[in-house]
Amino acid sequence: MTGQDMLAEQGQISRALVSVVLVLCVVTSALAVTFVAQKNRHLFNDLEQLRRKETALEAEWTRLLLERSTLASHSRIEKMAVEELGLRSMQAKDVVIVK
């Protein structure tokens, strides 16, 4: 074998090696794209579930604020004090001033 034949053979081997490396890079890249796309879909589904839960919690919070406002109204508290506890408003004759 002559020197030129050896150089040509080494060139073919190096081109084949480069081709194999490039094919491996393409396959690895394709697998990475597939993995990232699947992970993205999964995370998007999680995000949508959390948004639905947030909406439900906001609705419940609004309902609870309204309920608290209703339960804490002065007229309701006064009515309960009179009906359930038997309390009454003070009369002027009931007031005692202590010095």
Secondary structure, 3 states (H helix, E strand, C coil): CCHHHHHHHHHHHHHHHHHHHHHHHHHHHHHHHHHHHHHHHHHHHHHHHHHHHHHHHHHHHHHHHHHHHHHCCHHHHHHHHHHCCCCCCCCHHHCCCCC
